[in-house]
Amino acid sequence: MATQPNNVFHLPGIKMPELTHQKIQELKATAKGKLITGTAITAFPALVKSMEAALQDQLAQYDRIRQNNGDSAQRKMLVLEMLDDHLYLEFAYHIMFIKWREQQISKAS
């Protein structure tokens, strides 16, 4: 099993949104959330890895824009996209844990 993300995504001064129970319910109702919840437990390591890689790519893109004194509106949009994607990554870890726990319970029965 993979562990919780740590420092996959870090921008000084940016507060990460929290994955609350209410936010989990909201994410479950989205198309991306339904895709995540419908993913088989065996596919989660690859899913999480691709989500982390996408965030790393976005972070590299942000750094390039910042270093080139790029458009601040473009940077803000990218930050908002990264925050959203990071929340979905945390959501994927949450769903993966729930599926793993359900699998363990059914094995114990």
Buried (B, 14 or more C-beta within 10 A) or exposed (E): EBEEBEEBBEBEEEEEEEBEEEBBEEBEEEEEBEEBBEBEBEEBEEBBEEBBEBBEEBBEBBEEBEEEEBEEEEBEEBBEBBBEBBBBBBBBBBBBBEBBEEEEEEEEE
